[in-house]
Amino acid sequence: TISVDPFRVIVLRDACLGILYHRGIYPPESFSKVGKYGLQMMVTNDQWLQRYLQQVLTQLSEWLMAGSVQKLVVVISSMQTQEVLERWTFDIETDQDCLGPEGKAHEKSPKEIQTEIQAIIRQITASVTYLPLLQDACTFDLLVYCDSGVNVPKTWEESAPKYITNQQEVRLRSFSTKVHKVDAVVAYKDEDED
């Protein structure tokens, strides 16, 4: 069965790990396969990456439950030049009527949710066929866009949006839980414009 509250954070974590694996941000030996959502998913063995994602996603979960998150962005940049090469944006739409003790969630079966998640995970996996090859060693950053006035941990810092000049975009399938709808898009540097 799919648990609704932590579920949306787990899906975002798994999408991030899929991106990091399939785009070669971490070496393949940093990952192992597990069965999830009826698919073979990659999970990390890297202790630093596990701690980092846990820290970010714990805070993200709190903000999601409050309905304060607008989007999560995975930014991939060249380590050498710091140029932004890809932006994986997950726009998060919260049904405010579902929040709080009196909130009423939309009816959606775990099977329906799983099918939508399978589609987006498959698209992330398939992205390696159409996205430009990442020539440089790359690093990543997670950007969380929230409503103004949220309590931000002192260890976090404000960041520029890290947009891409001369970008192309590909929309991915969306998925929704009983409370949130997530639309995804990947933007990448258009190599023909150099």
N, C-alpha and C positions, 0 to 999 in steps of 0.2 A: 504494500500500500504506500501511497505517497502522502507524506505529511506536508501540510500546506505552509506553515510558518517557516521552518528552516529550509524547506524544499526550494524556494525561489533563490536562496543564497547558494545552495548546493549546485543548482543548475548553472548559475553565473560562474561559480568556481570551476565547474567542469568545462564550461565553454572557454574560460581563460586558459586552463591547462591544455585544452585541445589546440588553441591558437599557439601557445608557447611551444608545444610539441611539433605540430605540423609546419610551423614557420621556422623551426630550427633555432629558436632562441636559446634553448638549453639542449645539451647533447642527448641523444636517444637513450643512453644508459641511465639518464636521470629519471626515467619513467618506466612504469610497468603497466601491463594491461589488466583491467578488471572488467567484469560484466556488469553493465548498468543500463537501464532504460531499454533493454533488449539489444544493446550494442556492445562492442568492445571499446572501452574508454581508456584513456591514458591518465594515470595518476602519478604524481611526482614522488621520487624517493629522496629528493634534495631537501635536507633539513631546513636550510635558510628559506627556501621558497615556501615550504609548508608553513613555517612560522609567519612569514610575511603575509601570505594569503589569509591565514587564520586571523591575524590582527586586523587586516582590512575588512574581511568579510564579517567578523564579529560586529564591528562598528556599522557596517552596511546593513546587517540584519536589524539592528536597533532602529536605524533610520527608515528602513523599509516598513517595519511594523508601525512606525509613526506616520507613514505616507509622505516622507520628506525627500525621497530620492527622485531625481528627474532622469538621470542617466549615469551609466558606468561606461568608461572608455578605456580600452586597452591601447596604449600608444607604443608603437615599435619604432625605435630610433637607431641610427648608426652609432656605434660606440666611438668611432673615429671622428666623425664630423658633427655628431649630435643632430643631424638632419632627421626630421620625422619622415618615416617611410610608409607607415600604415597607421590608421586609426580605426579600431573596431569599436563601434558605438552601439550600446544597448540602451535605447530609449525606454524608460520605464514609466508607464502610465498607471496610476493607482486609482482604483474606484473608491473614492472617499466615503461612499455610503457603506462600504464593507468594514471600515475601521471602527475601533471602539467596541465596548461590551455589547451594544445593541446592533452592531453591524451585521448585515446579512450578505453572506458570500454568494456569488453566482454558482449555480449548479453546473459542475463539470466533472465528468468521471475521470478517475486516474488514467484510464486507457486513452481518453482524448488528450489529456495533458502529455502523456508519454509519447504519443504519436507526433505531437507538435515539437517536442524536445528532440526526438529522433531526427526530425527533418532539419532542424537548425544545426545539430551536431554533425549530421551528414554533410551539410553545406560547408561548415568550417573545414571538415576533412577534405572535401572536394576543392576547396579554394586553392590548394597548391597547384591545381591544373591551370588556373587563369591568372593568378597573381604573379607579378614579376619575381624572379629569383632574388632573394636577399643576398647581395654580393658581399657586404660587409658583415663583420661580427656585430650583432645587435643586442640592445638592451630593451627593457620594457618598463612602462610606468602605468599605474592605474589611477585614473582620474574619476572622482565621484562628484557629480553635480547635484547639489542639494538646495532646498529652499533656504532663503536667507534666514538667519536667526537660529540655525541649528547649532547645537553645542559640538564644536570640533575639538578633538583631542589636542593637547598641547604639542604632542610629538609630530603632528601632521603639519604640513605647510601648504600654503596657497600656491597654485601653479598656473602658468599660462595655459591656454587651451591646446597648444601644440597642434595647430592646423598644418595642413600640407599645401604647399604651393603647387599649382598645376596637377590637381588631383583628378582621379577617376573614382566613381562610386559604384558599388554593387549592393543592391538590397538583398538581404537574406530573409528567410521566412520569419514570421513572428510566432510567438507562443504566449499563452496566457494561463495563469493559474486562476484560482477562484477570486483573487483580489487584484492581481497585477497583470498588465499586458506589456509584453516586451517586444519591441521592434528593433531589428538589428540591421546594421549597414557597415560595410567595410569600405574605407576610402584608402587609396594607395597612390603613390607618386606615379604620374604618367611619364614614363621614360621617353616617349616620343617628343616631349616638350623641352627636353634638355638642350 
